[in-house]
Amino acid sequence: MKQCYIPPIMVESTAPASKLDTQIFRDVFNASPIGIAIETLEGQPLFVNPALCSMLGFSEKEMRNKHCVDFSPPEDAEKDWALFQQLRAGSINQYQLEKRYSRSDGSLFWGRLSLSLLNSRPSPLVIAMVEDVTAKKAAEEIQSRQAAIVESSDDAIVSKTLEGIILSWNPGAQQIYGYTASEVVGKPISIIVPSELLDEQKNIHLRLKAGERIEHYETVRVTKSGKKINVSMRLWPVKDASGVMVGSCAIVRDITEHKVAERTLEELTRKLIQAQEQERARIGRELHDDINQRLSMLALELEEIQSHPFEIQTRTQQIRRQIAEISTDLQALSHELHASKLEYLGVVAGMKGWCRELGERQKVEIGFSQKVSTPLPLEMGLPLFRVLQEAVHNAVKHSGTRQIEVQLHEDSDEIHLIVSDSGKGFDVDAAARGQGLGLTSMRERVSLVNGSIRIDSTLTRGTRIHVRVPFPTEHPPSRTDV
């Protein structure tokens, strides 16, 4: 860009400016990386240097034909001119601010403006110096956003020196560990490390000092109250501008509840597997001790008939009856494994039929009553059926009574299943703590359909199991259950 001609500016002085002084001023004016403009008190640019022309994207001639606020975005122009007016009126002699500038192509950049009043002759002038600070503002914005994230995060975000001294401690760290920033900043990170894990912490510290980034690390930490918590951490080394490592930073999440849930799920899975094995063992025993023995007896009887053919007519009816009984028991055992009647007859009818069949086999009276008008989808009915099976089997086996009541009714968008008996009862808390899996199985099945279960039992006064399951918000229509 062509260098601007700068005539001597006569500033009040006891000595006139020399040609050398003028040349030096001209050279500095043209070579300065900072944008410089000399303006009238009306804000009209008289002289502009190449740096300012380059920043704004205008030629020197174009710049001189504009007003100073023409370089401000429209929404900033009024307040920018108000400041200039204070300088013009003599209220202030200079000011500095960071403001936005509009380039010739319409894009914006941030500049640091320094404006000063020159008491020159024959009339005062204004010198404006502009430094492009767009990169600085962007960095500040990033830092501001990062700081906001750090402050608002529920995770602990902690930084420390190479020696393990805590440098920063956000509100998330206070929430997780219980210490305020003033209590821990300047202290060693070992304040939150259990004594038995200090060697492990030293190993992590060495890995960070070696420049390693640790993306996932689960360990235990201790809070201000002394409580041990499970945490998941991401750690990385922090370097300065020259690439020298100066410390490390960690993002920490409390996963104690998650770990408890994992252990609960593992325990539940273990119990359910045990329940499956027990069920298989029960079926195996029934097949071996009952069905198989009866078939063996039937085979012996058939061999005796072969030895005594004259008894065929008298014993055929008895053998037919035994075969029919075995067939009925095998069918019942099959229904225990696969509730096909629920699919073919509907949920309510399937439950009613199962109660009748079990009562006949076990020689107990199972009263079944229902008030259900809405069709029950199978995905809702099958868990209810399994709970019914478990509850009635338990009553038959343990209650000591031969009379059991089953109620199924619809109320307020819920299905209620109630199984009750007036038998010997049991200690519910003791049963839940014991090895039995029936209660666990029932609770798990009910939870799968977002239901609730209440078990009330008193020794010598019987047991009442009440299950409530909400209807799904949407389910396909099915045949009406009757």
C-alpha positions as CSV (number, residue, x, y, z in Angstrom):
1,M,0.0,0.0,0.0
2,K,1.2,3.5,-0.8
3,Q,2.6,5.3,2.2
4,C,0.5,8.2,3.5
5,Y,1.9,11.7,3.3
6,I,2.0,13.2,6.8
7,P,2.4,16.9,6.9
8,P,4.0,18.4,10.1
9,I,1.4,18.7,12.8
10,M,2.0,21.8,14.9
11,V,1.5,20.8,18.5
12,E,1.8,23.5,21.2
13,S,5.5,23.4,22.0
14,T,8.3,25.8,22.9
15,A,10.5,24.4,20.0
16,P,9.5,23.9,16.3
17,A,9.6,20.3,15.0
18,S,12.7,19.5,12.9
19,K,12.6,17.7,9.6
20,L,14.2,14.7,11.2
21,D,11.4,14.6,13.8
22,T,8.8,14.7,11.1
23,Q,10.4,11.9,9.1
24,I,10.7,9.7,12.2
25,F,7.0,10.3,12.9
26,R,6.1,9.5,9.3
27,D,8.1,6.3,9.4
28,V,6.6,5.2,12.6
29,F,3.1,6.0,11.4
30,N,3.5,4.0,8.3
31,A,5.4,1.0,9.8
32,S,3.3,0.6,12.9
33,P,1.4,-2.8,13.1
34,I,-1.3,-1.0,15.1
35,G,-3.9,0.9,13.1
36,I,-3.6,4.7,13.5
37,A,-5.9,7.4,12.3
38,I,-5.8,11.2,12.9
39,E,-9.3,12.7,12.9
40,T,-11.0,16.0,13.2
41,L,-13.2,16.8,16.2
42,E,-16.1,15.9,13.9
43,G,-14.8,12.4,13.5
44,Q,-13.6,12.8,10.0
45,P,-10.4,10.8,9.2
46,L,-7.6,13.0,7.9
47,F,-4.7,10.5,7.8
48,V,-4.8,6.7,8.2
49,N,-1.8,4.3,8.2
50,P,-1.6,1.1,6.1
51,A,-2.3,-1.1,9.2
52,L,-5.7,0.4,9.8
53,C,-6.6,0.3,6.1
54,S,-5.7,-3.4,6.1
55,M,-7.7,-4.1,9.2
56,L,-10.9,-2.5,7.8
57,G,-10.4,-3.5,4.2
58,F,-10.7,0.1,2.8
59,S,-8.2,2.1,0.7
60,E,-6.8,5.3,2.1
61,K,-9.0,7.4,-0.1
62,E,-12.1,5.5,0.9
63,M,-11.2,5.9,4.6
64,R,-10.9,9.7,4.3
65,N,-14.4,9.9,2.8
66,K,-16.0,8.2,5.8
67,H,-17.0,9.1,9.4
68,C,-15.4,7.4,12.4
69,V,-18.7,5.7,13.4
70,D,-19.1,4.3,9.8
71,F,-16.7,1.5,11.0
72,S,-19.0,0.6,13.9
73,P,-21.8,-2.0,13.5
74,P,-25.2,-0.1,13.4
75,E,-26.2,-1.3,16.8
76,D,-22.9,0.1,18.3
77,A,-22.7,3.4,16.5
78,E,-24.8,5.5,18.8
79,K,-22.9,4.6,22.0
80,D,-19.5,4.9,20.2
81,W,-20.4,8.4,19.0
82,A,-21.6,9.3,22.5
83,L,-18.1,8.6,23.9
84,F,-16.4,10.5,21.1
85,Q,-18.7,13.5,21.9
86,Q,-17.3,13.5,25.5
87,L,-13.8,13.8,24.1
88,R,-14.9,16.5,21.7
89,A,-16.5,18.5,24.5
90,G,-13.4,18.3,26.6
91,S,-15.1,16.2,29.3
92,I,-12.3,13.7,28.9
93,N,-8.9,13.9,27.2
94,Q,-8.6,10.2,26.3
95,Y,-10.3,6.8,26.7
96,Q,-9.7,3.2,25.9
97,L,-12.1,0.4,25.2
98,E,-12.6,-2.9,23.3
99,K,-15.2,-2.6,20.6
100,R,-16.4,-4.2,17.4
101,Y,-15.4,-3.0,14.0
102,S,-17.2,-3.6,10.7
103,R,-15.0,-4.4,7.7
104,S,-15.7,-3.4,4.1
105,D,-17.0,-7.0,3.4
106,G,-19.5,-6.8,6.3
107,S,-17.5,-9.1,8.6
108,L,-16.7,-8.0,12.2
109,F,-13.6,-8.0,14.3
110,W,-12.7,-6.9,17.8
111,G,-10.3,-4.0,18.3
112,R,-8.8,-2.3,21.3
113,L,-9.3,1.5,20.7
114,S,-7.2,4.1,22.3
115,L,-8.4,7.6,21.6
116,S,-6.6,10.8,22.7
117,L,-7.2,14.5,22.2
118,L,-4.2,16.5,20.6
119,N,-4.1,20.2,21.4
120,S,-2.6,21.0,18.0
121,R,-2.7,24.2,16.0
122,P,-4.6,25.7,14.3
123,S,-7.3,23.3,15.7
124,P,-7.4,20.3,18.1
125,L,-7.2,16.9,16.5
126,V,-7.9,13.3,17.7
127,I,-5.5,10.4,17.3
128,A,-7.1,6.9,17.3
129,M,-5.0,3.7,17.6
130,V,-6.7,0.3,17.0
131,E,-5.2,-3.1,17.9
132,D,-6.9,-6.2,16.5
133,V,-7.8,-8.3,19.6
134,T,-10.1,-10.8,17.8
135,A,-8.0,-13.8,18.7
136,K,-7.7,-12.6,22.3
137,K,-11.5,-12.2,22.6
138,A,-12.1,-15.6,21.1
139,A,-9.7,-17.1,23.6
140,E,-11.4,-15.2,26.4
141,E,-14.8,-16.5,25.2
142,I,-13.5,-20.1,25.1
143,Q,-12.1,-19.7,28.6
144,S,-15.4,-18.1,29.8
145,R,-17.4,-21.0,28.4
146,Q,-14.9,-23.5,29.9
147,A,-15.2,-21.8,33.2
148,A,-19.0,-21.9,33.0
149,I,-18.9,-25.6,32.2
150,V,-16.5,-26.3,35.1
151,E,-18.6,-24.3,37.5
152,S,-21.9,-25.8,36.5
153,S,-20.7,-29.4,36.1
154,D,-22.0,-32.0,38.5
155,D,-18.7,-33.9,38.0
156,A,-15.7,-33.0,40.0
157,I,-13.1,-31.2,38.0
158,V,-9.8,-30.9,39.8
159,S,-6.3,-29.8,38.8
160,K,-3.1,-30.3,40.6
161,T,0.7,-29.6,40.3
162,L,3.3,-32.2,39.3
163,E,3.9,-32.7,43.0
164,G,0.2,-33.6,43.6
165,I,-0.8,-30.3,45.2
166,I,-4.5,-29.3,44.5
167,L,-4.7,-26.1,42.4
168,S,-8.4,-25.9,41.5
169,W,-11.6,-27.4,42.9
170,N,-15.0,-26.8,41.3
171,P,-18.5,-26.9,43.0
172,G,-18.9,-30.4,41.6
173,A,-15.9,-31.6,43.6
174,Q,-17.4,-30.0,46.7
175,Q,-20.6,-31.8,46.1
176,I,-18.9,-35.2,45.7
177,Y,-16.2,-35.0,48.3
178,G,-17.7,-32.5,50.8
179,Y,-14.7,-30.2,51.0
180,T,-14.9,-26.6,50.0
181,A,-12.2,-25.2,47.7
182,S,-10.7,-23.2,50.5
183,E,-10.3,-26.4,52.6
184,V,-8.3,-28.3,49.9
185,V,-6.6,-25.9,47.5
186,G,-2.9,-26.0,48.4
187,K,-3.1,-29.4,50.0
188,P,-2.0,-32.8,48.6
189,I,-4.4,-34.8,46.6
190,S,-3.9,-37.7,49.0
191,I,-6.4,-36.0,51.3
192,I,-9.2,-37.8,49.3
193,V,-7.3,-41.1,48.7
194,P,-7.9,-44.0,51.1
195,S,-4.7,-45.1,52.9
196,E,-4.8,-48.5,51.4
197,L,-4.8,-47.0,47.9
198,L,-1.8,-44.6,48.3
199,D,0.5,-46.9,46.4
200,E,-2.0,-47.1,43.5
201,Q,-2.3,-43.3,43.5
202,K,1.5,-43.0,43.3
203,N,1.4,-45.3,40.2
204,I,-1.3,-43.1,38.6
205,H,0.8,-40.0,39.4
206,L,3.9,-41.5,37.7
207,R,1.9,-42.4,34.6
208,L,0.7,-38.8,34.3
209,K,4.2,-37.4,34.8
210,A,5.3,-39.6,32.0
211,G,2.7,-37.8,29.8
212,E,0.1,-40.6,29.7
213,R,-3.6,-39.8,29.3
214,I,-5.9,-42.1,31.3
215,E,-9.3,-42.2,29.7
216,H,-11.1,-44.5,32.1
217,Y,-10.1,-45.4,35.7
218,E,-12.4,-46.7,38.4
219,T,-11.3,-46.5,42.0
220,V,-12.4,-45.6,45.5
221,R,-12.1,-42.2,47.2
222,V,-12.9,-40.9,50.6
223,T,-15.2,-37.9,51.4
224,K,-14.7,-35.3,54.1
225,S,-17.1,-37.3,56.4
226,G,-14.9,-40.4,55.9
227,K,-17.4,-42.2,53.6
228,K,-15.8,-44.3,50.8
229,I,-17.3,-43.8,47.4
230,N,-16.8,-45.4,44.0
231,V,-15.6,-43.0,41.3
232,S,-14.9,-43.1,37.6
233,M,-12.1,-40.8,36.5
234,R,-10.5,-39.3,33.3
235,L,-7.0,-37.9,33.9
236,W,-4.6,-36.1,31.6
237,P,-1.3,-34.2,31.9
238,V,-1.4,-30.4,31.5
239,K,1.3,-28.6,29.6
240,D,2.2,-24.9,29.3
241,A,2.6,-22.9,26.1
242,S,6.1,-24.2,25.5
243,G,5.0,-27.8,25.9
244,V,6.5,-28.4,29.4
245,M,4.2,-30.4,31.7
246,V,3.2,-28.4,34.7
247,G,0.5,-30.6,36.3
248,S,-2.5,-32.7,35.6
249,C,-6.3,-32.5,35.6
250,A,-9.1,-35.0,36.4
251,I,-12.8,-35.2,35.8
252,V,-14.4,-37.4,38.4
253,R,-17.9,-38.9,38.6
254,D,-19.5,-40.5,41.6
255,I,-20.6,-44.0,40.5
256,T,-21.4,-45.4,43.9
257,E,-25.1,-45.8,43.2
258,H,-24.3,-47.3,39.8
259,K,-22.0,-49.8,41.5
260,V,-24.6,-50.7,44.1
261,A,-27.1,-51.2,41.2
262,E,-24.6,-53.5,39.5
263,R,-24.1,-55.6,42.6
264,T,-27.8,-55.8,43.1
265,L,-28.3,-56.9,39.5
266,E,-25.6,-59.5,39.8
267,E,-27.2,-60.8,43.0
268,L,-30.6,-60.9,41.4
269,T,-29.2,-62.6,38.3
270,R,-27.5,-65.2,40.5
271,K,-30.8,-65.8,42.4
272,L,-32.8,-66.1,39.2
273,I,-30.3,-68.6,37.8
274,Q,-30.6,-70.5,41.1
275,A,-34.4,-70.4,40.7
276,Q,-34.2,-71.8,37.2
277,E,-32.0,-74.6,38.4
278,Q,-34.3,-75.3,41.3
279,E,-37.3,-75.3,38.9
280,R,-35.5,-77.7,36.6
281,A,-34.6,-79.9,39.6
282,R,-38.3,-79.9,40.7
283,I,-39.5,-80.9,37.2
284,G,-36.8,-83.6,37.1
285,R,-37.9,-84.9,40.4
286,E,-41.5,-85.0,39.4
287,L,-40.7,-86.8,36.2
288,H,-38.4,-89.3,37.9
289,D,-40.2,-89.8,41.3
290,D,-43.8,-89.6,40.0
291,I,-44.3,-89.9,36.3
292,N,-41.4,-92.4,35.7
293,Q,-42.4,-94.5,38.7
294,R,-46.0,-94.7,37.7
295,L,-45.0,-95.6,34.1
296,S,-42.7,-98.3,35.5
297,M,-45.6,-99.7,37.6
298,L,-47.8,-99.6,34.5
299,A,-45.1,-101.6,32.6
300,L,-45.0,-104.2,35.4
301,E,-48.8,-104.5,35.3
302,L,-48.7,-105.0,31.5
303,E,-46.1,-107.8,31.9
304,E,-48.3,-109.5,34.5
305,I,-51.2,-109.4,32.1
306,Q,-49.1,-111.1,29.5
307,S,-48.4,-113.8,32.1
308,H,-52.1,-114.0,33.0
309,P,-54.1,-113.3,29.7
310,F,-57.3,-114.3,31.4
311,E,-57.2,-111.0,33.5
312,I,-57.0,-108.6,30.5
313,Q,-60.7,-107.8,30.5
314,T,-60.8,-107.2,34.3
315,R,-57.7,-105.0,34.4
316,T,-58.0,-103.0,31.1
317,Q,-60.3,-100.4,32.7
318,Q,-57.8,-99.8,35.6
319,I,-54.9,-99.4,33.2
320,R,-56.8,-96.9,31.0
321,R,-57.5,-94.9,34.1
322,Q,-53.8,-94.9,35.1
323,I,-52.8,-93.8,31.6
324,A,-55.3,-91.0,31.7
325,E,-54.0,-89.8,35.0
326,I,-50.4,-89.8,33.8
327,S,-51.5,-87.9,30.7
328,T,-53.3,-85.3,32.8
329,D,-50.3,-84.8,35.1
330,L,-47.9,-84.5,32.1
331,Q,-50.2,-81.9,30.6
332,A,-50.3,-79.9,33.9
333,L,-46.6,-80.0,34.1
334,S,-46.4,-78.8,30.5
335,H,-48.7,-75.9,31.4
336,E,-46.5,-75.0,34.3
337,L,-43.6,-74.4,31.7
338,H,-45.6,-72.9,28.9
339,A,-48.9,-71.1,29.6
340,S,-50.5,-71.9,26.3
341,K,-54.0,-71.4,27.6
342,L,-53.2,-67.7,28.1
343,E,-52.6,-67.4,24.4
344,Y,-55.7,-69.4,23.3
345,L,-58.3,-68.5,25.9
346,G,-57.1,-65.1,27.1
347,V,-55.3,-64.1,30.4
348,V,-58.3,-64.2,32.8
349,A,-59.7,-67.4,31.5
350,G,-56.3,-69.0,31.5
351,M,-55.7,-68.0,35.1
352,K,-59.1,-69.3,36.1
353,G,-58.6,-72.6,34.3
354,W,-55.1,-73.1,35.9
355,C,-56.5,-72.5,39.4
356,R,-59.3,-75.1,38.8
357,E,-56.8,-77.7,37.5
358,L,-54.3,-77.2,40.4
359,G,-57.1,-77.3,42.9
360,E,-58.3,-80.7,41.5
361,R,-54.8,-82.1,41.5
362,Q,-53.8,-80.9,44.9
363,K,-57.2,-81.5,46.5
364,V,-57.5,-77.9,47.7
365,E,-60.2,-75.3,47.2
366,I,-59.0,-72.3,45.1
367,G,-61.7,-69.7,44.8
368,F,-61.3,-67.5,41.8
369,S,-63.3,-64.3,41.3
370,Q,-62.8,-61.6,38.6
371,K,-64.2,-58.2,37.6
372,V,-62.2,-57.4,34.4
373,S,-63.8,-55.8,31.3
374,T,-60.7,-54.6,29.5
375,P,-58.8,-57.2,27.4
376,L,-55.4,-57.9,29.0
377,P,-52.4,-58.0,26.6
378,L,-50.2,-61.1,27.0
379,E,-47.1,-59.1,27.9
380,M,-49.0,-57.8,30.9
381,G,-50.9,-61.0,31.7
382,L,-47.9,-63.5,31.6
383,P,-46.0,-61.8,34.5
384,L,-49.3,-61.7,36.5
385,F,-49.8,-65.4,35.7
386,R,-46.3,-66.3,36.9
387,V,-46.9,-64.4,40.1
388,L,-50.2,-66.2,40.6
389,Q,-48.5,-69.6,40.1
390,E,-45.7,-68.7,42.6
391,A,-48.2,-67.3,45.2
392,V,-50.6,-70.2,45.0
393,H,-47.9,-72.9,45.0
394,N,-46.4,-71.3,48.1
395,A,-49.8,-71.3,49.8
396,V,-50.5,-74.9,48.9
397,K,-47.0,-75.9,50.1
398,H,-46.6,-73.8,53.3
399,S,-49.8,-72.3,54.5
400,G,-51.3,-75.5,56.0
401,T,-54.8,-74.6,54.8
402,R,-56.8,-76.2,52.1
403,Q,-58.6,-73.0,51.1
404,I,-57.1,-70.2,49.0
405,E,-58.8,-67.1,47.5
406,V,-57.7,-65.5,44.2
407,Q,-59.2,-62.1,43.2
408,L,-58.6,-60.3,39.9
409,H,-60.2,-57.0,39.3
410,E,-59.8,-53.8,37.3
411,D,-59.7,-50.4,39.0
412,S,-58.4,-46.9,37.9
413,D,-56.4,-48.1,34.9
414,E,-54.8,-50.8,37.0
415,I,-55.2,-54.6,37.3
416,H,-55.2,-55.9,40.9
417,L,-54.3,-59.5,41.7
418,I,-54.9,-60.6,45.3
419,V,-53.9,-64.1,46.6
420,S,-54.9,-64.8,50.2
421,D,-55.1,-67.6,52.7
422,S,-55.9,-68.0,56.3
423,G,-53.0,-70.4,57.1
424,K,-50.1,-70.3,59.3
425,G,-48.4,-67.2,57.8
426,F,-44.7,-66.4,57.9
427,D,-42.2,-63.7,58.7
428,V,-41.9,-61.6,55.5
429,D,-38.6,-59.9,56.5
430,A,-37.0,-63.1,57.5
431,A,-38.1,-64.7,54.2
432,A,-36.7,-61.9,52.2
433,R,-33.3,-62.2,53.9
434,G,-33.3,-66.0,53.5
435,Q,-32.3,-68.2,50.6
436,G,-35.8,-68.6,49.2
437,L,-36.2,-67.1,45.7
438,G,-40.0,-67.0,45.4
439,L,-40.5,-63.5,46.8
440,T,-37.5,-62.2,44.7
441,S,-39.0,-63.8,41.6
442,M,-42.4,-62.3,42.2
443,R,-41.0,-58.8,42.8
444,E,-38.8,-59.0,39.7
445,R,-41.7,-60.1,37.5
446,V,-43.9,-57.3,38.8
447,S,-41.2,-54.6,38.3
448,L,-40.8,-55.7,34.7
449,V,-44.4,-54.4,34.0
450,N,-43.9,-51.3,36.2
451,G,-46.2,-52.7,38.9
452,S,-46.0,-52.9,42.7
453,I,-46.4,-55.8,45.1
454,R,-47.3,-55.8,48.8
455,I,-46.9,-58.9,50.9
456,D,-48.7,-59.0,54.3
457,S,-48.4,-62.1,56.5
458,T,-48.8,-62.7,60.2
459,L,-48.0,-65.9,62.0
460,T,-51.2,-68.0,62.6
461,R,-53.3,-65.4,60.7
462,G,-52.5,-66.1,57.1
463,T,-51.0,-64.3,54.1
464,R,-52.2,-61.7,51.6
465,I,-50.3,-60.8,48.4
466,H,-51.6,-57.8,46.5
467,V,-50.2,-57.0,43.1
468,R,-51.0,-53.8,41.2
469,V,-50.0,-53.5,37.5
470,P,-50.9,-50.4,35.4
471,F,-52.3,-50.9,31.9
472,P,-49.8,-50.1,29.2
473,T,-50.5,-46.7,27.5
474,E,-50.9,-48.5,24.2
475,H,-51.5,-52.1,23.4
476,P,-53.0,-54.0,20.5
477,P,-56.6,-55.2,20.9
478,S,-57.2,-58.8,21.8
479,R,-60.1,-61.0,22.5
480,T,-62.2,-60.1,25.5
481,D,-61.1,-62.0,28.6
482,V,-63.9,-63.8,30.4
